[in-house]
Structure formats: structure tokens, C-alpha cells
Amino acid sequence: AFFDEGNFDAILPIIRLVTVLDLHQIDVYATGMWHIAYNFTDEGSRSDRRYVPSAVALGVEGAKNNPQTYELFYETGWLYYHKIEDDYDQSVKWFEQAMERPDVFTARRNILNMAYQRAGMVDKATNYLEDLLSKAEKELEEGKKSSRQGLDLFQLRQNRDTLENIFDNHLIRMAQRGWLAKQGGYYDSWEYDTKPPFD
């Protein structure tokens, strides 16, 4: 009701109350971060960036109180990646911590590659994708050898194929942008997409 009325200041104490009473209420942390960062708007219905530091602080606290799960590390990384957009090193830091958790979903792992790229860590992005693809290929081969069949084997194949596609696209983009040529000292011999060079 407070949200629908635009009474955002009344929501913050409720989020705080719930997370103080239950430090492990992951859904309230995550939903609270989302509402605070994205849905609290100014009179022009634009996201009010003044609330973003509160959303980040909630994510940091939630991750500290729930280190056993990837969720709040991921959500905090997402705020830096998608909402703040000028500190990609922070998104890398939070996504890397999320990837260290055993419960992180396979599909969530791909975002770290993009954070590496946006932070200018193309080598890390390339190595990370190569690593993910290698693991996916091993999992698929193990799945074929075991008694895993049907949907389970299909998911393993889909994951491997998706990662192969992402990795191929990554290499093509790096070639088109001249990054690969720059590594070999040949950048000046071609008109790449990124002339002048990308940062």
C-alpha cells in the first residue's frame, strides 16, 4: 500500500524492521534492494538515484549476514553492474564472491564474464569463459557416461551449447574490436570497429 501511494519513506523502516528481526530473510533483503534502487521514483517517474546507496548498503549487510548463499552477493553485484554503471570493479568483486558459493545457479555464472569486460579485464573474461566451457563439456561427458538421461542430459547439453555460443561471440567481438590484434601488435594495420581504440 505504501509503495502504491508513493510513500517510499514509510517502506524503508519496514524493510529495516524485518531484516533486523530476521537477519536471514533473504527475500526481504533482495526485494528491498530492488524496490529501493529501481522502484522508488521522483515526481517524473524516474528512478531516484538518491536511494541507490541505501540499496547497496542493504545488499552489503544482507551478504554479510548470509554468507552461505550467493544471492545477496549477486544482487549487490547487479546493482553495481546495472544501476551504478561507473564502478565495474565493484561488480566484479561482488560477482566473484557470488561465484564462490556452492548454490549459485549455472545460468547466473555467465554475468561475471560481462562484468570483466565492462571493467576492462578482457583477459579475465576470456579465461573465465574458457573455464566455464571446459567445465560444461566435462559435465556433459560425465552425464553421457552415467545413467543421466532425458531432461537432465538435455540441460547439460544446453548449458554447454550456450556457453560455446557465448564464448564464440566473445572471441568474434574481441577480433572485431581489434583487441586480439592489439595483443599481437597488429592493431594499426586494420580499421577496427573501435577506432579510436576502446577503453
C-alpha positions, 0 to 999 in steps of 0.5 A: 500500500505504501509503495502504491501511494508513493510513500517510499519513506514509510517502506524503508523502516519496514524493510529495516524492521524485518531484516533486523528481526530476521537477519536471514530473510533473504527475500526481504533483503533482495526485494528491498534492494530492488524496490529501493534502487529501481522502484522508488521514483521522483515526481517524473517517474524516474528512478531516484538515484538518491536511494541507490546507496541505501540499496547497496548498503542493504545488499552489503549487510544482507551478504554479510549476514548470509554468507552461505548463499550467493544471492545477496552477493549477486544482487549487490553485484547487479546493482553495481553492474546495472544501476551504478554503471561507473564502478565495474570493479565493484561488480566484479568483486561482488560477482566473484564472491557470488561465484564462490558459493556452492548454490549459485545457479549455472545460468547466473555464472555467465554475468561475471564474464560481462562484468570483466569486460565492462571493467576492462579485464578482457583477459579475465573474461576470456579465461573465465569463459574458457573455464566455464566451457571446459567445465560444461563439456566435462559435465556433459561427458560425465552425464553421457557416461552415467545413467543421466538421461532425458531432461537432465542430459538435455540441460547439460547439453544446453548449458554447454551449447550456450556457453560455446555460443557465448564464448564464440561471440566473445572471441568474434567481438574481441577480433572485431574490436581489434583487441586480439590484434592489439595483443599481437601488435597488429592493431594499426594495420586494420580499421577496427570497429573501435577506432579510436581504440576502446577503453 
